[in-house]
Amino acid sequence: MKKLHAPFAFSSCAFVAALALLVAAAISPVGATTGRVWTSRESADYKDARIDHVAVSPEGRLSLAPAVERLAESPEPFLWCVARDSEGRLHAGGGNDGRVIRLGNGKADVVFDTPEVEVHAIAFDGSDRLYVGSSPDGRIYRVENGEGRVFFDPDATYIWALAFDGSGGLLVATGQPAGIFRVAPDGSSKLLLESREDHIRTLAPDGKGGFLAGSDGGGVIYTIDPDGKARVLFDSPEREISSLAVSGGQIFAAALTPVQKGNRGAARSDTRGNVTTVRVTAEGGSSDEDDSDNTPQETQGGRRQQPQERFTGSVYVISDEGYARRIWTSTERLPLALLPAPDAGVLVGTDGGRILALSHHGDASEVASVESEQVNALVGGADGVYAATSNLGAIFRVSEGHSREGTVVGGVRDAGFTSRWGAITWDGPAPAGTEVRFEVRTGDTEEPDATWADWSGPYREARGGVITSPPARFLQWRATLTTRSGDATPEIRAIHVHYMPENMPPVLESVEVLDPGIWLQSSGPVRGARGARGPSTSAPKRSTGPGMRSVQWTASDDNQDPLEAAVLFKAEDETVWRPLESGIEEGFFAWDSRAMPDGLYRLRVVASDAPGNPPGEGLSTFRESAAFEVDNTPPSITSIKAGAGSRSAVVSAVVSDSFSVIGEIAYSVDAGEWVIVLPEDGVADSTTEPIRFTTEDLGPGEHSIVIRATDRSGNTSAGKAVIRLD
């Protein structure tokens, strides 16, 4: 074993000076040297942001969103469907009064009022005649010159979708019972599909002269070929197929299923693809409200969305052969309407008034939001995309040009401690005529309130402006993007906020002195035999050695600063702490206690974050161990007497220790096995124990009897008696 330094031979002058610096640093309110930075670069970084008139790409880039305009508010609170006549005029059907409106001159005029409460489907034929499907009495009206007559009256409760095929036949999707009819111009009909589902909820052309249909009940997707033959394309694990579209030769299907139902469509909380959940509000809207609740607000016309249920929404891509991939899933946004997009993806109308752009890979970004709770129908036009909405019933237009101004209010950032603020910088181009500016506010409550400082700034230099807000724990930034024309937009690709948390002292959770003889050694670099100098991430090696003692501790630092420790000791009857070692980077220390007089001692471990801070600015803390014994003196065995019995030996002795209680006494005859001996009073509980024992039968001749005694600290001694038996 290597020779260990005795603690009393260690010069303590330098150590005491260093310790004085540690104690002084412990009351110094200074910060850590390592600056930190919050970076927003991914789309997920904006999930808690409030966003108006700004779009976030799947890659996390911010730019001005398409301009959103509310064209007209409907007298109906719910608009379920939308269609264009040959002149491009928009018509929409809704409830609760079962009326059809026409958009013109910035207002919505009622063009037909059904006797029922809901209109979920409208369509125009080649002669510009309007067909209206009403519920819950399941009739179809044909409207000419403002007059409506019953055109088709199936034995069904709901009319969910209408679409004309290439030969002028009207396809009708019904619910309760679920079916698809083809109605000729003269009103005669043929049942193409009689389904065991509850409803056929949606129809969409397949781009090949046929149609796609989606059900509610088991989430089945059907194909109807040009000859009217129906077959199942995909039996999904969802409850309802809410919308279908064909884009870029691929079939997209929007689906809904309850979260709390244990059916085939058990909800999934994961999201496939890159999904952005941000908000772009139409002119006059407010983004300060929390619209995260995806529980439908109203049950209309037999819809399966019940207020007590939470739903999961999914979008699938399906091949002509029925191979399906779930490309996107969300419990926050329910897909209600699909519209083919020019890039071979789709636009998705959702609850919360959102319109998403979704690629066939599942990458999604929100391009617009409106002042309504549900976007139920989408239709394209030469000057943009039109959305029919509910709760507020209205028609909105999303144009190709950019909004003139948009804002992003980032989520509240928590530094963990009071912090000083550095610069705010951002990356991204700002073409001529565009600008990006930031403002910052800080406070000490998790949610901004009246105690927060006012917004500071604006900061206009992307390369950095020092934040002038007062030190605090929490920070929030606000970005404003502007353009003088709708043709150009600035772009933010990353945002960086630099800060310096207030330095906090380390925390020592525990200090434990191990049993005598245990020697902890580093599994990494070792400096001498007194303990490890270099840090190691693995557990220390454990061995034993005479006189060795070990202490281990658990320390942490909320600033994540690197730590070092010093170990001091003192006897219980002393007042001065003396150093054992300093600069310890491991969480343990071992030393040879044989140079310490026997007695009762305590250790003090001082943990410091000085390695992670400028000179003189580190903080420290200490914790003391429980009292422990140091006993390196073995027991003595005296007054050994051995007498002969008939065929055995009778032995007596006195075992004593100067400090520790006697632990174990044993004897061995002629180097045989050890036999435990109890003190005369039957209990080893004091520093002096008389013993008396009789050996087993011995043969004639000389015998050596060895007595071994061990104290509670593990020190061992031996004594011997020799006896001759005749």
C-alpha positions in Angstrom: 0.0 0.0 0.0 1.3 3.5 -0.8 2.3 5.7 2.0 -0.4 8.3 2.9 0.2 11.8 4.1 -0.6 12.4 7.7 -3.2 15.2 8.2 -1.2 16.9 10.9 1.8 17.0 8.6 -0.3 19.0 6.0 0.5 22.7 5.8 -2.8 24.5 6.3 -1.7 28.1 5.6 -2.6 28.2 1.9 -5.8 26.2 2.6 -7.0 28.6 5.2 -6.4 31.5 2.9 -8.4 29.8 0.1 -11.2 28.9 2.5 -11.4 32.6 3.5 -12.0 33.5 -0.1 -14.7 30.8 -0.3 -16.5 32.2 2.7 -16.3 35.7 1.4 -17.7 34.6 -1.9 -20.6 32.9 -0.2 -22.1 36.3 0.6 -21.3 38.0 -2.7 -24.4 38.4 -5.0 -22.6 37.8 -8.3 -23.5 35.8 -11.3 -22.0 32.8 -13.0 -19.5 33.4 -15.7 -21.1 31.2 -18.4 -23.7 33.1 -20.3 -26.7 31.3 -21.7 -28.9 31.8 -24.7 -32.5 30.9 -25.6 -32.8 30.0 -29.3 -36.1 29.7 -31.2 -35.4 27.9 -34.5 -37.7 25.0 -34.9 -41.5 25.1 -35.5 -42.0 23.5 -32.1 -40.3 26.4 -30.4 -43.4 28.5 -31.2 -46.1 26.1 -29.8 -46.8 28.5 -26.9 -46.6 31.7 -29.0 -49.5 34.0 -29.8 -49.3 34.8 -33.5 -51.3 37.2 -35.6 -50.8 37.5 -39.4 -47.6 35.5 -39.3 -47.0 32.0 -40.8 -44.6 29.5 -39.5 -43.1 27.0 -42.0 -42.4 23.4 -41.0 -38.7 24.4 -40.8 -39.6 27.0 -38.2 -39.3 30.2 -40.4 -41.5 33.2 -39.6 -42.9 35.3 -42.4 -45.9 37.5 -43.0 -49.0 35.3 -43.6 -51.3 35.6 -46.5 -53.8 38.4 -46.1 -57.1 37.2 -44.5 -60.3 39.2 -44.9 -63.8 38.5 -43.6 -66.0 39.1 -46.6 -69.4 38.8 -44.9 -71.0 37.6 -41.7 -73.8 35.1 -42.2 -77.3 35.3 -40.5 -76.7 31.6 -39.8 -74.4 30.9 -36.9 -73.1 27.8 -38.6 -72.0 27.4 -42.2 -71.4 23.8 -43.2 -70.9 23.9 -46.9 -69.9 26.2 -49.8 -70.2 26.1 -53.6 -69.8 28.4 -56.6 -72.2 29.1 -59.4 -71.1 29.5 -63.0 -70.5 33.2 -62.4 -68.1 32.4 -59.5 -70.5 33.7 -56.8 -70.2 32.0 -53.5 -73.1 30.2 -51.9 -73.1 28.6 -48.4 -75.5 26.5 -46.5 -75.9 26.3 -42.7 -78.1 26.5 -39.6 -79.9 26.8 -37.3 -82.5 28.0 -39.7 -81.7 25.9 -42.7 -80.9 28.7 -45.1 -78.6 29.2 -48.1 -76.8 32.5 -48.5 -75.2 34.1 -51.5 -72.2 36.4 -51.1 -72.2 39.7 -52.9 -71.2 43.3 -52.4 -69.7 42.6 -49.0 -72.9 41.1 -47.5 -74.7 37.7 -47.3 -78.2 37.5 -48.8 -80.5 34.6 -48.2 -81.4 33.0 -51.5 -83.3 30.0 -50.1 -84.9 29.1 -46.8 -85.7 25.4 -46.2 -88.4 24.2 -43.8 -85.6 22.2 -41.9 -83.0 23.5 -39.5 -79.8 22.5 -41.2 -78.2 22.6 -44.7 -75.1 20.5 -44.9 -74.8 20.1 -48.7 -75.3 22.3 -51.8 -74.3 21.9 -55.5 -74.9 23.5 -58.9 -75.8 21.6 -62.1 -74.7 22.6 -65.6 -77.7 24.9 -65.9 -76.7 26.8 -62.8 -79.6 25.4 -60.8 -79.0 25.2 -57.1 -79.6 21.9 -55.2 -79.9 22.0 -51.5 -79.7 19.0 -49.1 -81.6 19.7 -45.8 -81.6 17.9 -42.5 -82.9 16.4 -40.3 -85.8 15.6 -42.6 -83.5 14.4 -45.5 -84.8 16.3 -48.5 -83.2 17.7 -51.6 -84.6 20.9 -53.1 -83.9 22.3 -56.6 -83.9 26.0 -56.6 -84.7 28.0 -59.9 -85.4 31.7 -60.0 -85.6 31.9 -56.2 -88.2 29.1 -56.1 -87.4 25.8 -54.5 -89.2 22.5 -54.9 -88.5 19.1 -53.5 -86.4 17.3 -56.1 -85.6 14.1 -54.2 -86.9 12.7 -50.9 -85.0 9.6 -49.8 -85.9 7.6 -46.8 -83.1 9.1 -44.8 -82.7 11.6 -41.9 -79.6 13.5 -43.1 -78.3 14.7 -46.4 -74.5 15.1 -45.9 -73.0 15.7 -49.4 -74.0 16.4 -53.0 -71.9 16.1 -56.1 -72.6 15.9 -59.9 -71.0 13.3 -62.0 -69.9 13.6 -65.6 -73.2 12.6 -67.0 -75.3 15.1 -65.0 -76.4 12.7 -62.3 -76.5 13.9 -58.8 -74.8 11.8 -56.2 -76.4 12.1 -52.7 -74.7 10.9 -49.5 -77.2 10.2 -46.7 -77.2 9.3 -43.0 -79.4 7.2 -40.9 -79.5 5.1 -42.9 -76.1 5.5 -44.6 -76.2 5.3 -48.4 -75.3 6.8 -51.7 -77.9 7.5 -54.4 -77.5 8.6 -58.0 -80.4 10.9 -59.0 -81.1 11.6 -62.7 -82.1 15.1 -63.9 -85.7 13.8 -64.1 -85.7 12.9 -60.4 -85.5 9.2 -60.8 -82.9 7.5 -58.5 -80.7 4.5 -58.0 -79.2 3.3 -54.8 -75.4 2.8 -55.5 -74.4 1.9 -51.9 -76.3 0.7 -49.0 -73.9 0.8 -46.0 -74.0 -0.7 -42.5 -72.3 2.6 -41.3 -74.3 5.3 -39.6 -73.7 8.0 -42.1 -71.9 8.7 -45.4 -70.4 12.0 -44.5 -68.4 13.2 -47.5 -68.1 12.9 -51.3 -65.1 13.9 -53.5 -64.2 13.3 -57.1 -61.4 10.9 -57.6 -60.0 12.6 -60.7 -60.8 9.5 -62.9 -64.5 10.0 -63.4 -65.6 8.3 -60.2 -66.0 9.4 -56.6 -64.7 8.8 -53.1 -67.0 8.6 -50.1 -66.2 8.5 -46.4 -68.4 7.2 -43.6 -69.2 7.9 -39.9 -69.4 5.0 -37.6 -66.4 2.9 -38.6 -64.4 5.4 -40.7 -64.7 3.5 -44.0 -63.6 5.0 -47.3 -65.4 3.8 -50.5 -64.8 4.2 -54.2 -67.7 4.7 -56.7 -66.5 4.0 -60.3 -68.1 5.8 -63.3 -70.5 2.9 -63.7 -71.8 3.3 -60.2 -70.1 0.3 -58.7 -69.0 0.8 -55.1 -66.3 -1.0 -53.2 -64.3 -0.5 -49.9 -61.0 1.2 -50.5 -59.8 1.5 -46.8 -61.4 0.5 -43.5 -59.7 2.9 -41.2 -59.2 2.7 -37.4 -61.1 6.0 -37.0 -64.7 6.7 -36.3 -65.5 9.3 -38.9 -64.0 10.4 -42.3 -64.8 14.1 -42.2 -63.4 15.1 -45.6 -61.7 13.7 -48.7 -59.6 15.3 -51.5 -57.3 14.2 -54.3 -54.1 16.2 -54.8 -51.1 15.3 -56.9 -52.6 11.9 -57.8 -52.9 11.0 -54.1 -55.9 10.5 -51.9 -56.0 12.5 -48.7 -58.5 11.7 -46.0 -59.3 13.6 -42.8 -60.5 11.5 -39.9 -61.8 12.0 -36.4 -62.1 9.6 -33.5 -62.9 10.1 -29.7 -59.9 10.1 -27.4 -61.8 8.3 -24.6 -63.4 5.5 -26.6 -61.8 2.1 -26.6 -62.8 1.3 -30.2 -60.6 0.6 -33.2 -59.8 4.2 -33.5 -58.2 4.7 -30.2 -56.7 8.1 -30.1 -53.0 8.8 -30.4 -51.3 11.8 -28.9 -48.3 11.8 -31.2 -48.1 14.0 -34.2 -46.6 12.7 -37.5 -44.6 15.0 -39.6 -43.5 18.5 -38.7 -46.5 20.4 -37.3 -46.7 24.1 -36.4 -49.5 25.1 -34.0 -49.6 28.9 -34.3 -52.2 31.5 -35.0 -52.8 34.0 -37.8 -55.9 36.1 -37.2 -58.1 37.8 -39.7 -58.4 41.6 -39.8 -60.1 42.8 -36.6 -59.4 39.6 -34.7 -57.7 39.0 -31.4 -55.1 36.4 -30.7 -55.0 36.8 -26.9 -57.6 34.1 -26.3 -56.7 30.5 -25.5 -58.1 28.4 -28.4 -56.5 25.1 -27.5 -59.7 23.3 -26.5 -60.6 21.0 -29.3 -63.9 20.0 -27.8 -66.6 20.8 -30.4 -68.8 23.7 -29.2 -72.1 22.6 -30.7 -73.8 19.5 -32.0 -75.6 20.2 -35.2 -77.6 18.0 -37.5 -76.7 14.7 -36.0 -72.9 15.3 -35.9 -71.0 12.8 -33.8 -68.9 15.5 -32.1 -70.4 15.6 -28.6 -69.3 18.2 -26.1 -68.3 15.7 -23.5 -65.9 13.9 -25.8 -62.4 14.9 -26.8 -61.3 13.9 -30.3 -58.1 13.1 -32.1 -57.8 14.3 -35.7 -55.7 12.5 -38.3 -54.9 12.8 -42.0 -54.1 9.8 -44.2 -52.6 9.5 -47.6 -54.1 6.5 -49.5 -53.1 4.8 -52.7 -55.5 3.6 -55.3 -54.9 0.0 -54.0 -55.9 1.0 -50.5 -52.5 1.3 -48.9 -52.8 4.0 -46.3 -50.3 6.1 -44.3 -51.2 8.2 -41.4 -49.1 11.3 -42.1 -50.4 13.7 -39.4 -52.2 13.4 -36.0 -53.3 16.0 -33.5 -55.4 16.2 -30.4 -55.2 20.0 -30.6 -56.5 20.6 -34.2 -59.3 18.6 -35.7 -59.4 18.4 -39.5 -62.8 19.2 -40.8 -62.3 20.2 -44.5 -59.7 19.4 -47.2 -58.9 21.4 -50.3 -56.2 20.3 -52.9 -53.2 22.7 -52.9 -51.0 23.5 -55.9 -47.9 21.8 -54.4 -49.6 18.4 -54.4 -50.5 18.7 -50.7 -53.8 19.9 -49.2 -55.1 22.8 -47.2 -56.8 21.7 -44.0 -59.6 23.6 -42.3 -59.7 22.8 -38.6 -61.5 23.7 -35.4 -60.1 26.7 -33.6 -60.5 28.6 -36.9 -57.2 27.4 -38.4 -56.2 26.7 -42.0 -53.1 24.5 -42.3 -51.0 23.6 -45.3 -50.1 19.9 -45.2 -47.6 18.1 -47.6 -47.9 14.5 -48.6 -45.0 13.8 -46.1 -47.1 15.2 -43.2 -45.2 18.5 -42.8 -47.8 21.1 -41.7 -47.9 24.8 -41.1 -50.7 27.1 -40.3 -51.1 29.7 -42.9 -54.2 31.5 -41.6 -56.7 31.7 -38.9 -60.1 33.3 -38.8 -62.5 34.8 -36.1 -64.5 31.6 -35.9 -64.3 28.3 -34.1 -64.6 25.9 -37.0 -63.5 26.0 -40.6 -66.0 23.6 -42.1 -65.6 24.1 -45.9 -62.9 25.4 -48.3 -63.2 26.3 -51.9 -60.6 27.8 -54.3 -61.0 30.8 -56.5 -58.9 33.0 -58.8 -58.2 35.5 -56.1 -57.6 33.2 -53.2 -59.1 30.5 -51.0 -62.6 30.9 -49.4 -63.6 29.4 -46.1 -67.1 28.9 -44.7 -67.1 28.9 -40.9 -69.2 28.3 -37.8 -69.3 30.0 -34.4 -69.2 32.8 -36.0 -70.9 31.9 -39.3 -69.0 33.9 -41.9 -67.1 33.7 -45.3 -63.4 34.5 -45.2 -60.9 35.0 -48.1 -57.3 34.0 -47.8 -55.4 36.0 -50.5 -52.0 35.2 -52.1 -50.5 38.6 -51.0 -48.9 39.1 -47.6 -50.5 40.8 -44.7 -49.0 44.3 -44.1 -48.2 43.6 -40.5 -48.0 40.6 -38.2 -46.8 39.9 -34.7 -45.5 37.0 -32.7 -45.6 37.1 -28.9 -43.2 34.4 -27.7 -44.0 32.1 -24.8 -42.8 33.2 -21.4 -39.2 32.1 -20.8 -38.0 31.0 -17.3 -34.4 31.6 -16.5 -34.8 29.8 -13.2 -33.3 32.7 -11.2 -33.1 36.4 -11.4 -31.0 37.1 -14.5 -29.2 39.9 -16.3 -30.0 40.3 -19.9 -27.7 40.5 -22.9 -28.5 41.0 -26.5 -31.4 39.9 -28.6 -30.4 38.9 -32.1 -32.1 37.2 -35.0 -31.3 35.6 -38.4 -33.1 36.1 -41.7 -33.5 38.5 -44.7 -35.5 41.7 -44.7 -36.0 42.8 -48.3 -36.4 46.5 -49.2 -39.6 47.8 -47.8 -39.8 45.3 -45.0 -38.8 45.5 -41.4 -38.5 43.3 -38.3 -38.5 44.8 -34.8 -38.5 43.3 -31.3 -39.7 44.4 -27.9 -39.0 42.7 -24.6 -40.6 42.7 -21.2 -39.5 41.0 -17.9 -41.0 40.1 -14.6 -41.0 37.7 -11.6 -44.3 36.0 -12.1 -44.9 33.0 -14.3 -47.7 34.8 -16.1 -47.3 38.5 -17.1 -49.2 40.8 -14.8 -49.2 44.4 -13.6 -45.9 43.8 -11.7 -44.0 43.2 -15.0 -41.9 45.9 -16.5 -43.2 47.7 -19.6 -42.1 46.6 -23.0 -38.5 47.8 -23.8 -37.2 48.5 -27.3 -37.9 48.4 -30.1 -34.8 46.6 -31.1 -34.3 46.9 -34.9 -30.8 45.6 -35.5 -30.7 41.9 -36.3 -27.1 41.7 -35.3 -27.9 42.6 -31.7 -29.3 45.1 -29.4 -28.7 45.0 -25.6 -31.9 44.3 -23.8 -32.6 47.2 -21.4 -35.4 45.5 -19.4 -34.6 45.1 -15.6 -33.1 41.9 -14.2 -35.8 39.3 -13.5 -36.5 35.6 -13.6 -39.0 35.6 -16.6 -38.8 37.1 -20.0 -41.1 37.5 -23.0 -40.3 38.9 -26.5 -42.6 40.3 -29.1 -41.7 40.4 -32.8 -43.4 42.7 -35.3 -43.0 42.0 -39.1 -44.1 44.7 -41.6 -44.1 45.3 -45.3 -45.0 48.4 -47.3 -46.5 46.1 -50.0 -48.0 42.7 -50.2 -45.3 41.4 -52.6 -42.4 41.0 -50.1 -42.1 39.8 -46.6 -39.2 39.7 -44.0 -38.2 36.3 -42.7 -37.0 35.3 -39.2 -35.1 32.0 -39.3 -33.8 32.0 -35.7 -34.2 34.2 -32.6 -31.5 34.4 -29.9 -31.9 35.9 -26.4 -28.7 36.1 -24.3 -28.8 36.2 -20.5 -26.8 35.6 -17.4 -28.5 33.9 -14.4 -27.7 35.1 -10.9 -25.2 32.8 -9.4 -26.7 30.5 -6.8 -24.6 28.6 -4.2 -24.2 24.8 -4.5 -26.4 22.5 -2.5 -24.9 19.6 -0.4 -27.7 17.1 0.0 -25.7 14.6 2.1 -22.3 13.8 3.7 -21.6 10.2 4.9 -18.5 8.8 6.6 -18.1 5.1 5.7 -17.2 2.2 8.0 -13.5 1.9 9.1 -11.2 0.3 6.6 -13.2 1.1 3.5 -11.1 2.8 0.8 -12.9 4.6 -2.0 -10.7 5.2 -5.1 -11.4 6.9 -8.3 -12.1 4.9 -11.4 -10.6 7.8 -13.4 -7.4 9.8 -13.0 -5.9 9.6 -9.5 -3.7 12.2 -7.8 -1.6 10.2 -5.3 -3.2 7.9 -2.8 -5.2 10.5 -0.9 -8.0 10.7 -3.4 -9.0 11.4 -6.9 -8.1 14.7 -8.6 -9.7 14.3 -12.0 -13.5 13.8 -12.2 -14.9 10.5 -13.2 -18.5 9.7 -14.3 -18.4 6.1 -13.0 -18.8 4.9 -9.4 -15.7 4.8 -7.3 -13.8 1.6 -6.7 -14.2 0.2 -3.2 -11.4 -1.7 -1.5 -10.1 -2.0 2.1 -6.9 -0.9 3.8 -5.6 -0.7 7.4 -6.5 2.7 8.9 -8.3 3.9 5.8 -11.4 6.0 6.1 -13.7 7.4 3.4 -16.3 10.1 3.1 -18.7 10.6 0.3 -21.2 13.4 -0.5 -23.9 14.4 -2.9 -23.8 18.0 -4.3 -25.6 19.9 -7.0 -25.6 23.3 -8.5 -28.7 25.0 -10.0 -26.6 27.0 -12.3 -25.0 23.8 -13.6 -21.6 25.2 -12.6 -18.7 22.7 -12.2 -18.0 22.1 -8.5 -15.0 21.4 -6.3 -14.9 20.4 -2.7 -12.7 20.8 0.4 -12.7 18.4 3.4 -11.9 19.6 6.9 -12.0 17.8 10.3 -12.0 18.4 14.0 -12.2 16.4 17.2 -15.4 16.7 19.2 -13.5 18.5 22.0 -11.9 21.0 19.6 -13.1 24.3 18.1 -10.8 24.7 15.1 -11.5 23.0 11.7 -8.3 21.6 10.1 -7.9 20.8 6.4 -7.6 17.4 5.0 -7.8 18.2 1.3 -9.0 20.8 -1.1 -9.7 21.0 -4.9 -11.6 17.7 -4.9 -13.6 17.2 -8.1 -15.0 13.8 -7.2 -17.9 13.3 -4.8 -15.7 11.4 -2.3 -12.4 11.4 -0.4 -10.3 8.8 1.3 -7.5 9.3 3.8 -5.3 7.3 6.2 -6.5 7.9 9.7 -3.6 6.2 11.5 -1.9 9.6 12.1 -5.0 10.8 14.0 -5.3 10.1 17.7 -8.1 7.9 18.7 -11.2 9.9 19.5 -14.6 11.2 18.2 -14.4 13.4 15.1 -16.6 15.2 12.6 -15.9 16.2 9.0 -17.0 19.3 7.2 -17.4 19.2 3.4 -17.2 22.6 1.6 -18.6 22.7 -2.0 -17.7 25.6 -4.2 -18.7 26.7 -7.7 -15.5 28.7 -8.1 -14.3 26.6 -11.2 -17.2 28.0 -13.1 -17.0 31.6 -12.1 -14.5 34.5 -12.3 -11.9 34.7 -9.5 -13.4 35.7 -6.3 -17.0 35.4 -7.6 -17.7 31.7 -6.7 -20.1 30.7 -4.0 -19.8 27.9 -1.5 -21.8 25.9 1.0 -20.9 23.3 3.6 -22.4 20.4 5.4 -21.0 18.5 8.4 -21.0 14.7 8.9 -22.3 12.9 11.9 -19.8 12.2 14.6 -17.6 9.1 13.9 -14.9 7.3 15.8 -11.3 7.0 14.9 -9.7 4.1 16.6 -6.4 2.7 15.3 -5.3 1.0 18.5 -5.9 -2.7 18.8 -7.3 -4.3 22.0 -4.9 -5.8 24.5 -5.2 -9.3 25.9 -3.7 -9.7 29.4 -3.8 -12.1 32.3 -3.8 -15.1 30.1 -4.0 -18.3 32.2 -4.4 -21.9 30.9 -5.0 -24.9 33.1 -5.4 -28.5 32.3 -8.6 -30.4 32.7 -9.1 -34.1 32.4 -8.7 -34.0 28.6 -9.1 -30.3 27.8 -7.8 -26.9 28.6 -9.4 -24.2 30.7 -8.4 -20.7 29.6 -9.1 -17.3 31.1 -7.9 -13.8 30.1 -8.9 -10.1 30.2 -9.5 -8.3 26.8 -9.5 -4.5 26.9 -9.4 -1.5 24.5 -8.4 2.1 25.2 -11.3 3.5 23.2 -13.6 1.2 21.4 -16.0 -1.5 22.7 -14.8 -5.0 22.2 -16.4 -6.5 19.2 -15.4 -10.2 18.7 -13.3 -12.7 20.7 -12.3 -16.1 19.4 -9.7 -18.8 20.0 -7.9 -21.4 17.9 -6.1 -24.5 19.1 -3.0 -25.6 17.1 -3.9 -23.4 14.2 -7.3 -25.0 13.9 -10.6 -23.3 13.2 -11.6 -20.2 15.1 -14.2 -20.7 17.9 -16.2 -17.7 19.1 -16.0 -16.9 22.8 -18.5 -14.8 24.7 -17.5 -12.6 27.6 -18.2 -13.9 31.1 -21.3 -11.7 31.3 -22.5 -13.0 28.0 -22.5 -9.6 26.1 -19.6 -7.8 24.4 -20.6 -4.2 25.4 -17.7 -2.5 27.1 -14.0 -1.7 26.6 -13.0 -4.4 29.1 -14.3 -7.9 29.0 -13.1 -10.9 31.1 -13.3 -14.2 29.3 -13.2 -17.9 30.4 -13.6 -20.9 28.1 -12.9 -24.6 28.0 -11.6 -26.2 24.9 -12.8 -29.3 23.2 -11.0 -32.6 24.2 -7.4 -32.5 23.3 -4.9 -35.3 22.9 -1.8 -35.7 25.1 1.1 -33.5 24.4 1.8 -29.8 23.9 -0.9 -27.5 22.5 -0.8 -23.8 21.4 -4.0 -21.8 22.2 -4.2 -18.4 20.4 -6.8 -15.8 21.5 -7.8 -13.2 19.0 -9.7 -10.0 19.9 -11.2 -7.4 17.6 -12.7 -4.0 18.6 -15.7 -2.3 16.9 -13.3 -0.3 14.7 -11.8 -3.5 13.2 -8.5 -3.4 15.1 -7.2 -6.9 15.9 -4.7 -8.3 18.4 -3.8 -11.8 19.6 -2.4 -13.5 22.7 -1.1 -17.1 23.2 -1.0 -19.7 25.9 0.9 -23.1 25.7 -0.3 -26.1 27.7 0.9 -29.7 27.9 -1.5 -32.5 28.7 -0.4 -35.9 29.9 
